Amino acid sequence: MAEVEKLRVDKYLWAIRVFKTRSLATEACKAGRVKLDGRSVKPSAVVKMGDSYHIQKGLEKKVLRVTGLLEKRVDAKTAAAFYEDITPVEETYSYKSMGRASVPTRDRGAGRPTKKDRREIDSLQNDWWDED
């Protein structure tokens, strides 16, 4: 592959498969969920070798160091050679344990949820999934 000299952050994050689409990568940058040295970066910021980016996707937090510039999206195995995951172990395990949090359940025999109950259940689910 030809070595790239200039590369946008959103395109890089999409190419190394941190985000599924480039649009999601752009939105994350605009929302301030991608940081370099503690400051939010614009989607058009230039990626440099050795930069460390703090990325937040919902509950998941990652710290990635750039080891190579990749312009086009490739398979995951190849993409892994272009970054180094330096996320602290404590953060990795805390994110994984969050998935095992208790889920509210209804008592057996309590009947169907009322309209109000259904709205509360939906709002809890939306809050959980919309944090991305």
N, C-alpha and C positions, 0 to 999 in steps of 0.2 A: 504494500500500500504506500502511496505517496504521502510523505510527511506534510502536514498542514501547518501553516505559519500562524494564521489567525482563525479563531473559532469562537463562536458565541456560546455562552453558558447554557442557554436553553437547548441548543442543538447538541452540545456535548452530553448533557444529562440524558437526553433522549437516545443518543447513539450508544451510550454505555448501559442503557436499559434501566435507569433509575425510574423514569416515567414511561408510561405506555405510549403516550403521544407527545408530540412537540408542543401542542397547545397546552397540555397539562403542565409541562415544564415551564412554559412561559407564564402561565397563571401562578404557579408556585413562586417564581421569581418576583412577579408583581405584588404578590401578597406578603412578601417578606419572609418566606419559608426557606429561602436559600441564602446563606450568609457566608461571607468571606471576611475573616478577621473581625467577627462580631458585627459587621455591617451588612445590611441587605444589599443584594446585587441586582442590577437591571438585567433583563433577558439578553440584552445586546452586549453585556460586559465580555471582555476578551479573556479567555482561559489561558493560563500559563502553566508550564510544567512546575510541579512542586506546590501548587496552591492547594489549600485544604478547605473544603466546603462543608458547612454544617447544613444538612438537609432534613426537613421535617415533613413527613407524609402521614397525616393523621396522628396516631399515637407513636408511630415509629420515628426514631431519630437516628440519623447516620452521619458519620464524619468520613469523608472520602478525600484522599490525596490523589492529585493528578499525576500519573506516571507516563502518560502518552496521550496524544491528541487523536481523536477518532471522529471523522466527519460523517461517515455513513453508518447506519445501524447494521450491526452484525449479530451473529448468534452470541448467546450469553457466555459461552466458554471463551470465545475470542475477546469479547468486550471486557472480561475480567482482567485481562492483561494491561488494560489502559487506565486502571485506577487501583488504589490500595485502600481497603476498608480499615480505617483506624478507629472505629467506634469503640469507646471504652466498654469493657466486658459488663460492667454494672448496668449500663444503659441497655445493652442487648438483652440481658436476662430480665430486666424490669419490663421491657416491652413485651416479651414472650409470656411473662406471667400475668400481664394484664388481660390476655385473652381467656384466662381461666377464672375471671371474676364471676361472682355469682350472678345468675340470671333470674329476674323476678318470675315467679310462677304463680299460677292460680290454684287454689285448693280444689281438689277433686270433688265434684258434686256441687260446685258453686254456681253452675249454670253458665249460660252464654254471657260473654262480656257485654255490658251496656254500651251505648254509643259513646258515653263519656270515658268508660274504661278503654274502649278501642282507640280513642284519640290519645289517651295517655300512653298506651303501648306504642302507638305509631310515633309519637313525639320522642319517646325514649330511643326507639330504633333509629329515627332520623338523626338525633343528636349523636348517636354512636357512629353512624356511617358518614355523616357530613363533616366530620373533623378532618377529613383528607384535604 
